[in-house]
Amino acid sequence: MQTREEVIRFGLSFPDTYQDAPFHDDNWQLVRVRRNRKAFLWTYERNGALCINVKVDPEWRDLWREKYTSVLPGYHQNKEHWNTVILDGTVPDQEIQRMIGESYDLVTS
């Protein structure tokens, strides 16, 4: 996943989701769950790179951070419960999709 459009399209493939830009800044595009309005996927550009923030179970948080140098503590979010993924091609698409799916599961459970 290299473009914001790909990431958002994948996020919107989950049931009952919608895209939101709550900060009146088009750089920050979120995908939320309609019934509880919780965001599970944040997209933005930072330092010239496309990034996503995903909610993460603290039990697995460090596994992702240790496995990939482009997975960092959540930018502008709780570092215990969110990871930032820099979409620089170093994390395989399947892993990114898995992280997004787990984030969705965490906000809908």
Phi and psi restraints in degrees (range 20) as a CNS / XPLOR table:
assign (resid 1 and name C) (resid 2 and name N)
       (resid 2 and name CA) (resid 2 and name C) 1.0 -117.7 20.0 2
assign (resid 2 and name N) (resid 2 and name CA)
       (resid 2 and name C) (resid 3 and name N) 1.0 -13.4 20.0 2
assign (resid 2 and name C) (resid 3 and name N)
       (resid 3 and name CA) (resid 3 and name C) 1.0 -120.4 20.0 2
assign (resid 3 and name N) (resid 3 and name CA)
       (resid 3 and name C) (resid 4 and name N) 1.0 155.7 20.0 2
assign (resid 3 and name C) (resid 4 and name N)
       (resid 4 and name CA) (resid 4 and name C) 1.0 -60.9 20.0 2
assign (resid 4 and name N) (resid 4 and name CA)
       (resid 4 and name C) (resid 5 and name N) 1.0 -39.5 20.0 2
assign (resid 4 and name C) (resid 5 and name N)
       (resid 5 and name CA) (resid 5 and name C) 1.0 -60.0 20.0 2
assign (resid 5 and name N) (resid 5 and name CA)
       (resid 5 and name C) (resid 6 and name N) 1.0 -42.7 20.0 2
assign (resid 5 and name C) (resid 6 and name N)
       (resid 6 and name CA) (resid 6 and name C) 1.0 -61.7 20.0 2
assign (resid 6 and name N) (resid 6 and name CA)
       (resid 6 and name C) (resid 7 and name N) 1.0 -45.3 20.0 2
assign (resid 6 and name C) (resid 7 and name N)
       (resid 7 and name CA) (resid 7 and name C) 1.0 -64.6 20.0 2
assign (resid 7 and name N) (resid 7 and name CA)
       (resid 7 and name C) (resid 8 and name N) 1.0 -47.0 20.0 2
assign (resid 7 and name C) (resid 8 and name N)
       (resid 8 and name CA) (resid 8 and name C) 1.0 -65.2 20.0 2
assign (resid 8 and name N) (resid 8 and name CA)
       (resid 8 and name C) (resid 9 and name N) 1.0 -42.5 20.0 2
assign (resid 8 and name C) (resid 9 and name N)
       (resid 9 and name CA) (resid 9 and name C) 1.0 -58.3 20.0 2
assign (resid 9 and name N) (resid 9 and name CA)
       (resid 9 and name C) (resid 10 and name N) 1.0 -42.8 20.0 2
assign (resid 9 and name C) (resid 10 and name N)
       (resid 10 and name CA) (resid 10 and name C) 1.0 -64.3 20.0 2
assign (resid 10 and name N) (resid 10 and name CA)
       (resid 10 and name C) (resid 11 and name N) 1.0 -45.6 20.0 2
assign (resid 10 and name C) (resid 11 and name N)
       (resid 11 and name CA) (resid 11 and name C) 1.0 -59.1 20.0 2
assign (resid 11 and name N) (resid 11 and name CA)
       (resid 11 and name C) (resid 12 and name N) 1.0 -38.5 20.0 2
assign (resid 11 and name C) (resid 12 and name N)
       (resid 12 and name CA) (resid 12 and name C) 1.0 -75.3 20.0 2
assign (resid 12 and name N) (resid 12 and name CA)
       (resid 12 and name C) (resid 13 and name N) 1.0 -7.4 20.0 2
assign (resid 12 and name C) (resid 13 and name N)
       (resid 13 and name CA) (resid 13 and name C) 1.0 -77.4 20.0 2
assign (resid 13 and name N) (resid 13 and name CA)
       (resid 13 and name C) (resid 14 and name N) 1.0 -11.1 20.0 2
assign (resid 13 and name C) (resid 14 and name N)
       (resid 14 and name CA) (resid 14 and name C) 1.0 -81.3 20.0 2
assign (resid 14 and name N) (resid 14 and name CA)
       (resid 14 and name C) (resid 15 and name N) 1.0 150.6 20.0 2
assign (resid 14 and name C) (resid 15 and name N)
       (resid 15 and name CA) (resid 15 and name C) 1.0 -60.6 20.0 2
assign (resid 15 and name N) (resid 15 and name CA)
       (resid 15 and name C) (resid 16 and name N) 1.0 142.8 20.0 2
assign (resid 15 and name C) (resid 16 and name N)
       (resid 16 and name CA) (resid 16 and name C) 1.0 60.7 20.0 2
assign (resid 16 and name N) (resid 16 and name CA)
       (resid 16 and name C) (resid 17 and name N) 1.0 42.6 20.0 2
assign (resid 16 and name C) (resid 17 and name N)
       (resid 17 and name CA) (resid 17 and name C) 1.0 -117.3 20.0 2
assign (resid 17 and name N) (resid 17 and name CA)
       (resid 17 and name C) (resid 18 and name N) 1.0 160.2 20.0 2
assign (resid 17 and name C) (resid 18 and name N)
       (resid 18 and name CA) (resid 18 and name C) 1.0 -152.3 20.0 2
assign (resid 18 and name N) (resid 18 and name CA)
       (resid 18 and name C) (resid 19 and name N) 1.0 159.1 20.0 2
assign (resid 18 and name C) (resid 19 and name N)
       (resid 19 and name CA) (resid 19 and name C) 1.0 -92.3 20.0 2
assign (resid 19 and name N) (resid 19 and name CA)
       (resid 19 and name C) (resid 20 and name N) 1.0 144.0 20.0 2
assign (resid 19 and name C) (resid 20 and name N)
       (resid 20 and name CA) (resid 20 and name C) 1.0 -143.7 20.0 2
assign (resid 20 and name N) (resid 20 and name CA)
       (resid 20 and name C) (resid 21 and name N) 1.0 147.4 20.0 2
assign (resid 20 and name C) (resid 21 and name N)
       (resid 21 and name CA) (resid 21 and name C) 1.0 -129.5 20.0 2
assign (resid 21 and name N) (resid 21 and name CA)
       (resid 21 and name C) (resid 22 and name N) 1.0 76.1 20.0 2
assign (resid 21 and name C) (resid 22 and name N)
       (resid 22 and name CA) (resid 22 and name C) 1.0 -75.1 20.0 2
assign (resid 22 and name N) (resid 22 and name CA)
       (resid 22 and name C) (resid 23 and name N) 1.0 -11.9 20.0 2
assign (resid 22 and name C) (resid 23 and name N)
       (resid 23 and name CA) (resid 23 and name C) 1.0 -101.3 20.0 2
assign (resid 23 and name N) (resid 23 and name CA)
       (resid 23 and name C) (resid 24 and name N) 1.0 10.1 20.0 2
assign (resid 23 and name C) (resid 24 and name N)
       (resid 24 and name CA) (resid 24 and name C) 1.0 54.6 20.0 2
assign (resid 24 and name N) (resid 24 and name CA)
       (resid 24 and name C) (resid 25 and name N) 1.0 35.1 20.0 2
assign (resid 24 and name C) (resid 25 and name N)
       (resid 25 and name CA) (resid 25 and name C) 1.0 -140.4 20.0 2
assign (resid 25 and name N) (resid 25 and name CA)
       (resid 25 and name C) (resid 26 and name N) 1.0 110.3 20.0 2
assign (resid 25 and name C) (resid 26 and name N)
       (resid 26 and name CA) (resid 26 and name C) 1.0 -61.4 20.0 2
assign (resid 26 and name N) (resid 26 and name CA)
       (resid 26 and name C) (resid 27 and name N) 1.0 -15.0 20.0 2
assign (resid 26 and name C) (resid 27 and name N)
       (resid 27 and name CA) (resid 27 and name C) 1.0 -65.3 20.0 2
assign (resid 27 and name N) (resid 27 and name CA)
       (resid 27 and name C) (resid 28 and name N) 1.0 -31.1 20.0 2
assign (resid 27 and name C) (resid 28 and name N)
       (resid 28 and name CA) (resid 28 and name C) 1.0 -100.9 20.0 2
assign (resid 28 and name N) (resid 28 and name CA)
       (resid 28 and name C) (resid 29 and name N) 1.0 105.3 20.0 2
assign (resid 28 and name C) (resid 29 and name N)
       (resid 29 and name CA) (resid 29 and name C) 1.0 -116.8 20.0 2
assign (resid 29 and name N) (resid 29 and name CA)
       (resid 29 and name C) (resid 30 and name N) 1.0 127.8 20.0 2
assign (resid 29 and name C) (resid 30 and name N)
       (resid 30 and name CA) (resid 30 and name C) 1.0 -115.4 20.0 2
assign (resid 30 and name N) (resid 30 and name CA)
       (resid 30 and name C) (resid 31 and name N) 1.0 154.6 20.0 2
assign (resid 30 and name C) (resid 31 and name N)
       (resid 31 and name CA) (resid 31 and name C) 1.0 -116.7 20.0 2
assign (resid 31 and name N) (resid 31 and name CA)
       (resid 31 and name C) (resid 32 and name N) 1.0 126.4 20.0 2
assign (resid 31 and name C) (resid 32 and name N)
       (resid 32 and name CA) (resid 32 and name C) 1.0 -120.6 20.0 2
assign (resid 32 and name N) (resid 32 and name CA)
       (resid 32 and name C) (resid 33 and name N) 1.0 163.3 20.0 2
assign (resid 32 and name C) (resid 33 and name N)
       (resid 33 and name CA) (resid 33 and name C) 1.0 -92.6 20.0 2
assign (resid 33 and name N) (resid 33 and name CA)
       (resid 33 and name C) (resid 34 and name N) 1.0 127.9 20.0 2
assign (resid 33 and name C) (resid 34 and name N)
       (resid 34 and name CA) (resid 34 and name C) 1.0 -60.8 20.0 2
assign (resid 34 and name N) (resid 34 and name CA)
       (resid 34 and name C) (resid 35 and name N) 1.0 -44.5 20.0 2
assign (resid 34 and name C) (resid 35 and name N)
       (resid 35 and name CA) (resid 35 and name C) 1.0 -70.8 20.0 2
assign (resid 35 and name N) (resid 35 and name CA)
       (resid 35 and name C) (resid 36 and name N) 1.0 -26.8 20.0 2
assign (resid 35 and name C) (resid 36 and name N)
       (resid 36 and name CA) (resid 36 and name C) 1.0 -121.7 20.0 2
assign (resid 36 and name N) (resid 36 and name CA)
       (resid 36 and name C) (resid 37 and name N) 1.0 -1.8 20.0 2
assign (resid 36 and name C) (resid 37 and name N)
       (resid 37 and name CA) (resid 37 and name C) 1.0 62.3 20.0 2
assign (resid 37 and name N) (resid 37 and name CA)
       (resid 37 and name C) (resid 38 and name N) 1.0 13.7 20.0 2
assign (resid 37 and name C) (resid 38 and name N)
       (resid 38 and name CA) (resid 38 and name C) 1.0 -78.8 20.0 2
assign (resid 38 and name N) (resid 38 and name CA)
       (resid 38 and name C) (resid 39 and name N) 1.0 135.8 20.0 2
assign (resid 38 and name C) (resid 39 and name N)
       (resid 39 and name CA) (resid 39 and name C) 1.0 -84.1 20.0 2
assign (resid 39 and name N) (resid 39 and name CA)
       (resid 39 and name C) (resid 40 and name N) 1.0 138.6 20.0 2
assign (resid 39 and name C) (resid 40 and name N)
       (resid 40 and name CA) (resid 40 and name C) 1.0 -121.8 20.0 2
assign (resid 40 and name N) (resid 40 and name CA)
       (resid 40 and name C) (resid 41 and name N) 1.0 -7.7 20.0 2
assign (resid 40 and name C) (resid 41 and name N)
       (resid 41 and name CA) (resid 41 and name C) 1.0 -145.9 20.0 2
assign (resid 41 and name N) (resid 41 and name CA)
       (resid 41 and name C) (resid 42 and name N) 1.0 120.4 20.0 2
assign (resid 41 and name C) (resid 42 and name N)
       (resid 42 and name CA) (resid 42 and name C) 1.0 -112.3 20.0 2
assign (resid 42 and name N) (resid 42 and name CA)
       (resid 42 and name C) (resid 43 and name N) 1.0 137.0 20.0 2
assign (resid 42 and name C) (resid 43 and name N)
       (resid 43 and name CA) (resid 43 and name C) 1.0 -125.8 20.0 2
assign (resid 43 and name N) (resid 43 and name CA)
       (resid 43 and name C) (resid 44 and name N) 1.0 142.0 20.0 2
assign (resid 43 and name C) (resid 44 and name N)
       (resid 44 and name CA) (resid 44 and name C) 1.0 -168.1 20.0 2
assign (resid 44 and name N) (resid 44 and name CA)
       (resid 44 and name C) (resid 45 and name N) 1.0 160.5 20.0 2
assign (resid 44 and name C) (resid 45 and name N)
       (resid 45 and name CA) (resid 45 and name C) 1.0 -103.5 20.0 2
assign (resid 45 and name N) (resid 45 and name CA)
       (resid 45 and name C) (resid 46 and name N) 1.0 138.3 20.0 2
assign (resid 45 and name C) (resid 46 and name N)
       (resid 46 and name CA) (resid 46 and name C) 1.0 -146.3 20.0 2
assign (resid 46 and name N) (resid 46 and name CA)
       (resid 46 and name C) (resid 47 and name N) 1.0 129.7 20.0 2
assign (resid 46 and name C) (resid 47 and name N)
       (resid 47 and name CA) (resid 47 and name C) 1.0 52.5 20.0 2
assign (resid 47 and name N) (resid 47 and name CA)
       (resid 47 and name C) (resid 48 and name N) 1.0 39.1 20.0 2
assign (resid 47 and name C) (resid 48 and name N)
       (resid 48 and name CA) (resid 48 and name C) 1.0 77.9 20.0 2
assign (resid 48 and name N) (resid 48 and name CA)
       (resid 48 and name C) (resid 49 and name N) 1.0 7.9 20.0 2
assign (resid 48 and name C) (resid 49 and name N)
       (resid 49 and name CA) (resid 49 and name C) 1.0 -123.0 20.0 2
assign (resid 49 and name N) (resid 49 and name CA)
       (resid 49 and name C) (resid 50 and name N) 1.0 145.0 20.0 2
assign (resid 49 and name C) (resid 50 and name N)
       (resid 50 and name CA) (resid 50 and name C) 1.0 -78.7 20.0 2
assign (resid 50 and name N) (resid 50 and name CA)
       (resid 50 and name C) (resid 51 and name N) 1.0 132.7 20.0 2
assign (resid 50 and name C) (resid 51 and name N)
       (resid 51 and name CA) (resid 51 and name C) 1.0 -130.0 20.0 2
assign (resid 51 and name N) (resid 51 and name CA)
       (resid 51 and name C) (resid 52 and name N) 1.0 154.9 20.0 2
assign (resid 51 and name C) (resid 52 and name N)
       (resid 52 and name CA) (resid 52 and name C) 1.0 -129.2 20.0 2
assign (resid 52 and name N) (resid 52 and name CA)
       (resid 52 and name C) (resid 53 and name N) 1.0 151.0 20.0 2
assign (resid 52 and name C) (resid 53 and name N)
       (resid 53 and name CA) (resid 53 and name C) 1.0 -115.3 20.0 2
assign (resid 53 and name N) (resid 53 and name CA)
       (resid 53 and name C) (resid 54 and name N) 1.0 133.9 20.0 2
assign (resid 53 and name C) (resid 54 and name N)
       (resid 54 and name CA) (resid 54 and name C) 1.0 -131.6 20.0 2
assign (resid 54 and name N) (resid 54 and name CA)
       (resid 54 and name C) (resid 55 and name N) 1.0 142.4 20.0 2
assign (resid 54 and name C) (resid 55 and name N)
       (resid 55 and name CA) (resid 55 and name C) 1.0 -70.5 20.0 2
assign (resid 55 and name N) (resid 55 and name CA)
       (resid 55 and name C) (resid 56 and name N) 1.0 145.2 20.0 2
assign (resid 55 and name C) (resid 56 and name N)
       (resid 56 and name CA) (resid 56 and name C) 1.0 -141.6 20.0 2
assign (resid 56 and name N) (resid 56 and name CA)
       (resid 56 and name C) (resid 57 and name N) 1.0 143.5 20.0 2
assign (resid 56 and name C) (resid 57 and name N)
       (resid 57 and name CA) (resid 57 and name C) 1.0 -69.3 20.0 2
assign (resid 57 and name N) (resid 57 and name CA)
       (resid 57 and name C) (resid 58 and name N) 1.0 125.4 20.0 2
assign (resid 57 and name C) (resid 58 and name N)
       (resid 58 and name CA) (resid 58 and name C) 1.0 -53.2 20.0 2
assign (resid 58 and name N) (resid 58 and name CA)
       (resid 58 and name C) (resid 59 and name N) 1.0 -26.0 20.0 2
assign (resid 58 and name C) (resid 59 and name N)
       (resid 59 and name CA) (resid 59 and name C) 1.0 -64.6 20.0 2
assign (resid 59 and name N) (resid 59 and name CA)
       (resid 59 and name C) (resid 60 and name N) 1.0 -30.5 20.0 2
assign (resid 59 and name C) (resid 60 and name N)
       (resid 60 and name CA) (resid 60 and name C) 1.0 -105.9 20.0 2
assign (resid 60 and name N) (resid 60 and name CA)
       (resid 60 and name C) (resid 61 and name N) 1.0 -9.4 20.0 2
assign (resid 60 and name C) (resid 61 and name N)
       (resid 61 and name CA) (resid 61 and name C) 1.0 -51.1 20.0 2
assign (resid 61 and name N) (resid 61 and name CA)
       (resid 61 and name C) (resid 62 and name N) 1.0 -51.3 20.0 2
assign (resid 61 and name C) (resid 62 and name N)
       (resid 62 and name CA) (resid 62 and name C) 1.0 -72.8 20.0 2
assign (resid 62 and name N) (resid 62 and name CA)
       (resid 62 and name C) (resid 63 and name N) 1.0 -27.3 20.0 2
assign (resid 62 and name C) (resid 63 and name N)
       (resid 63 and name CA) (resid 63 and name C) 1.0 -57.3 20.0 2
assign (resid 63 and name N) (resid 63 and name CA)
       (resid 63 and name C) (resid 64 and name N) 1.0 -48.5 20.0 2
assign (resid 63 and name C) (resid 64 and name N)
       (resid 64 and name CA) (resid 64 and name C) 1.0 -64.1 20.0 2
assign (resid 64 and name N) (resid 64 and name CA)
       (resid 64 and name C) (resid 65 and name N) 1.0 -42.8 20.0 2
assign (resid 64 and name C) (resid 65 and name N)
       (resid 65 and name CA) (resid 65 and name C) 1.0 -66.1 20.0 2
assign (resid 65 and name N) (resid 65 and name CA)
       (resid 65 and name C) (resid 66 and name N) 1.0 -34.7 20.0 2
assign (resid 65 and name C) (resid 66 and name N)
       (resid 66 and name CA) (resid 66 and name C) 1.0 -78.7 20.0 2
assign (resid 66 and name N) (resid 66 and name CA)
       (resid 66 and name C) (resid 67 and name N) 1.0 -32.1 20.0 2
assign (resid 66 and name C) (resid 67 and name N)
       (resid 67 and name CA) (resid 67 and name C) 1.0 -74.7 20.0 2
assign (resid 67 and name N) (resid 67 and name CA)
       (resid 67 and name C) (resid 68 and name N) 1.0 -35.4 20.0 2
assign (resid 67 and name C) (resid 68 and name N)
       (resid 68 and name CA) (resid 68 and name C) 1.0 -129.9 20.0 2
assign (resid 68 and name N) (resid 68 and name CA)
       (resid 68 and name C) (resid 69 and name N) 1.0 127.0 20.0 2
assign (resid 68 and name C) (resid 69 and name N)
       (resid 69 and name CA) (resid 69 and name C) 1.0 -68.4 20.0 2
assign (resid 69 and name N) (resid 69 and name CA)
       (resid 69 and name C) (resid 70 and name N) 1.0 -18.2 20.0 2
assign (resid 69 and name C) (resid 70 and name N)
       (resid 70 and name CA) (resid 70 and name C) 1.0 -91.7 20.0 2
assign (resid 70 and name N) (resid 70 and name CA)
       (resid 70 and name C) (resid 71 and name N) 1.0 9.9 20.0 2
assign (resid 70 and name C) (resid 71 and name N)
       (resid 71 and name CA) (resid 71 and name C) 1.0 -108.3 20.0 2
assign (resid 71 and name N) (resid 71 and name CA)
       (resid 71 and name C) (resid 72 and name N) 1.0 119.7 20.0 2
assign (resid 71 and name C) (resid 72 and name N)
       (resid 72 and name CA) (resid 72 and name C) 1.0 -127.4 20.0 2
assign (resid 72 and name N) (resid 72 and name CA)
       (resid 72 and name C) (resid 73 and name N) 1.0 167.4 20.0 2
assign (resid 72 and name C) (resid 73 and name N)
       (resid 73 and name CA) (resid 73 and name C) 1.0 -57.5 20.0 2
assign (resid 73 and name N) (resid 73 and name CA)
       (resid 73 and name C) (resid 74 and name N) 1.0 145.6 20.0 2
assign (resid 73 and name C) (resid 74 and name N)
       (resid 74 and name CA) (resid 74 and name C) 1.0 -55.1 20.0 2
assign (resid 74 and name N) (resid 74 and name CA)
       (resid 74 and name C) (resid 75 and name N) 1.0 122.3 20.0 2
assign (resid 74 and name C) (resid 75 and name N)
       (resid 75 and name CA) (resid 75 and name C) 1.0 -72.4 20.0 2
assign (resid 75 and name N) (resid 75 and name CA)
       (resid 75 and name C) (resid 76 and name N) 1.0 125.4 20.0 2
assign (resid 75 and name C) (resid 76 and name N)
       (resid 76 and name CA) (resid 76 and name C) 1.0 64.8 20.0 2
assign (resid 76 and name N) (resid 76 and name CA)
       (resid 76 and name C) (resid 77 and name N) 1.0 20.8 20.0 2
assign (resid 76 and name C) (resid 77 and name N)
       (resid 77 and name CA) (resid 77 and name C) 1.0 -142.0 20.0 2
assign (resid 77 and name N) (resid 77 and name CA)
       (resid 77 and name C) (resid 78 and name N) 1.0 173.7 20.0 2
assign (resid 77 and name C) (resid 78 and name N)
       (resid 78 and name CA) (resid 78 and name C) 1.0 -59.3 20.0 2
assign (resid 78 and name N) (resid 78 and name CA)
       (resid 78 and name C) (resid 79 and name N) 1.0 119.0 20.0 2
assign (resid 78 and name C) (resid 79 and name N)
       (resid 79 and name CA) (resid 79 and name C) 1.0 -68.8 20.0 2
assign (resid 79 and name N) (resid 79 and name CA)
       (resid 79 and name C) (resid 80 and name N) 1.0 -19.2 20.0 2
assign (resid 79 and name C) (resid 80 and name N)
       (resid 80 and name CA) (resid 80 and name C) 1.0 -80.4 20.0 2
assign (resid 80 and name N) (resid 80 and name CA)
       (resid 80 and name C) (resid 81 and name N) 1.0 -31.6 20.0 2
assign (resid 80 and name C) (resid 81 and name N)
       (resid 81 and name CA) (resid 81 and name C) 1.0 -114.1 20.0 2
assign (resid 81 and name N) (resid 81 and name CA)
       (resid 81 and name C) (resid 82 and name N) 1.0 -0.4 20.0 2
assign (resid 81 and name C) (resid 82 and name N)
       (resid 82 and name CA) (resid 82 and name C) 1.0 -135.9 20.0 2
assign (resid 82 and name N) (resid 82 and name CA)
       (resid 82 and name C) (resid 83 and name N) 1.0 142.0 20.0 2
assign (resid 82 and name C) (resid 83 and name N)
       (resid 83 and name CA) (resid 83 and name C) 1.0 -117.5 20.0 2
assign (resid 83 and name N) (resid 83 and name CA)
       (resid 83 and name C) (resid 84 and name N) 1.0 146.4 20.0 2
assign (resid 83 and name C) (resid 84 and name N)
       (resid 84 and name CA) (resid 84 and name C) 1.0 -101.6 20.0 2
assign (resid 84 and name N) (resid 84 and name CA)
       (resid 84 and name C) (resid 85 and name N) 1.0 135.5 20.0 2
assign (resid 84 and name C) (resid 85 and name N)
       (resid 85 and name CA) (resid 85 and name C) 1.0 -118.7 20.0 2
assign (resid 85 and name N) (resid 85 and name CA)
       (resid 85 and name C) (resid 86 and name N) 1.0 119.3 20.0 2
assign (resid 85 and name C) (resid 86 and name N)
       (resid 86 and name CA) (resid 86 and name C) 1.0 -83.3 20.0 2
assign (resid 86 and name N) (resid 86 and name CA)
       (resid 86 and name C) (resid 87 and name N) 1.0 121.6 20.0 2
assign (resid 86 and name C) (resid 87 and name N)
       (resid 87 and name CA) (resid 87 and name C) 1.0 -86.0 20.0 2
assign (resid 87 and name N) (resid 87 and name CA)
       (resid 87 and name C) (resid 88 and name N) 1.0 76.0 20.0 2
assign (resid 87 and name C) (resid 88 and name N)
       (resid 88 and name CA) (resid 88 and name C) 1.0 -107.6 20.0 2
assign (resid 88 and name N) (resid 88 and name CA)
       (resid 88 and name C) (resid 89 and name N) 1.0 8.9 20.0 2
assign (resid 88 and name C) (resid 89 and name N)
       (resid 89 and name CA) (resid 89 and name C) 1.0 91.5 20.0 2
assign (resid 89 and name N) (resid 89 and name CA)
       (resid 89 and name C) (resid 90 and name N) 1.0 -3.0 20.0 2
assign (resid 89 and name C) (resid 90 and name N)
       (resid 90 and name CA) (resid 90 and name C) 1.0 -86.2 20.0 2
assign (resid 90 and name N) (resid 90 and name CA)
       (resid 90 and name C) (resid 91 and name N) 1.0 -17.6 20.0 2
assign (resid 90 and name C) (resid 91 and name N)
       (resid 91 and name CA) (resid 91 and name C) 1.0 -103.9 20.0 2
assign (resid 91 and name N) (resid 91 and name CA)
       (resid 91 and name C) (resid 92 and name N) 1.0 122.8 20.0 2
assign (resid 91 and name C) (resid 92 and name N)
       (resid 92 and name CA) (resid 92 and name C) 1.0 -59.7 20.0 2
assign (resid 92 and name N) (resid 92 and name CA)
       (resid 92 and name C) (resid 93 and name N) 1.0 148.0 20.0 2
assign (resid 92 and name C) (resid 93 and name N)
       (resid 93 and name CA) (resid 93 and name C) 1.0 -53.8 20.0 2
assign (resid 93 and name N) (resid 93 and name CA)
       (resid 93 and name C) (resid 94 and name N) 1.0 -40.2 20.0 2
assign (resid 93 and name C) (resid 94 and name N)
       (resid 94 and name CA) (resid 94 and name C) 1.0 -61.1 20.0 2
assign (resid 94 and name N) (resid 94 and name CA)
       (resid 94 and name C) (resid 95 and name N) 1.0 -36.9 20.0 2
assign (resid 94 and name C) (resid 95 and name N)
       (resid 95 and name CA) (resid 95 and name C) 1.0 -70.8 20.0 2
assign (resid 95 and name N) (resid 95 and name CA)
       (resid 95 and name C) (resid 96 and name N) 1.0 -40.1 20.0 2
assign (resid 95 and name C) (resid 96 and name N)
       (resid 96 and name CA) (resid 96 and name C) 1.0 -62.6 20.0 2
assign (resid 96 and name N) (resid 96 and name CA)
       (resid 96 and name C) (resid 97 and name N) 1.0 -45.7 20.0 2
assign (resid 96 and name C) (resid 97 and name N)
       (resid 97 and name CA) (resid 97 and name C) 1.0 -61.4 20.0 2
assign (resid 97 and name N) (resid 97 and name CA)
       (resid 97 and name C) (resid 98 and name N) 1.0 -39.2 20.0 2
assign (resid 97 and name C) (resid 98 and name N)
       (resid 98 and name CA) (resid 98 and name C) 1.0 -63.3 20.0 2
assign (resid 98 and name N) (resid 98 and name CA)
       (resid 98 and name C) (resid 99 and name N) 1.0 -44.1 20.0 2
assign (resid 98 and name C) (resid 99 and name N)
       (resid 99 and name CA) (resid 99 and name C) 1.0 -62.1 20.0 2
assign (resid 99 and name N) (resid 99 and name CA)
       (resid 99 and name C) (resid 100 and name N) 1.0 -42.8 20.0 2
assign (resid 99 and name C) (resid 100 and name N)
       (resid 100 and name CA) (resid 100 and name C) 1.0 -64.0 20.0 2
assign (resid 100 and name N) (resid 100 and name CA)
       (resid 100 and name C) (resid 101 and name N) 1.0 -43.1 20.0 2
assign (resid 100 and name C) (resid 101 and name N)
       (resid 101 and name CA) (resid 101 and name C) 1.0 -61.9 20.0 2
assign (resid 101 and name N) (resid 101 and name CA)
       (resid 101 and name C) (resid 102 and name N) 1.0 -41.9 20.0 2
assign (resid 101 and name C) (resid 102 and name N)
       (resid 102 and name CA) (resid 102 and name C) 1.0 -66.4 20.0 2
assign (resid 102 and name N) (resid 102 and name CA)
       (resid 102 and name C) (resid 103 and name N) 1.0 -37.2 20.0 2
assign (resid 102 and name C) (resid 103 and name N)
       (resid 103 and name CA) (resid 103 and name C) 1.0 -62.5 20.0 2
assign (resid 103 and name N) (resid 103 and name CA)
       (resid 103 and name C) (resid 104 and name N) 1.0 -45.0 20.0 2
assign (resid 103 and name C) (resid 104 and name N)
       (resid 104 and name CA) (resid 104 and name C) 1.0 -58.3 20.0 2
assign (resid 104 and name N) (resid 104 and name CA)
       (resid 104 and name C) (resid 105 and name N) 1.0 -47.3 20.0 2
assign (resid 104 and name C) (resid 105 and name N)
       (resid 105 and name CA) (resid 105 and name C) 1.0 -59.4 20.0 2
assign (resid 105 and name N) (resid 105 and name CA)
       (resid 105 and name C) (resid 106 and name N) 1.0 -38.4 20.0 2
assign (resid 105 and name C) (resid 106 and name N)
       (resid 106 and name CA) (resid 106 and name C) 1.0 -66.8 20.0 2
assign (resid 106 and name N) (resid 106 and name CA)
       (resid 106 and name C) (resid 107 and name N) 1.0 -36.1 20.0 2
assign (resid 106 and name C) (resid 107 and name N)
       (resid 107 and name CA) (resid 107 and name C) 1.0 -87.6 20.0 2
assign (resid 107 and name N) (resid 107 and name CA)
       (resid 107 and name C) (resid 108 and name N) 1.0 -9.4 20.0 2
assign (resid 107 and name C) (resid 108 and name N)
       (resid 108 and name CA) (resid 108 and name C) 1.0 -106.1 20.0 2
assign (resid 108 and name N) (resid 108 and name CA)
       (resid 108 and name C) (resid 109 and name N) 1.0 -7.8 20.0 2
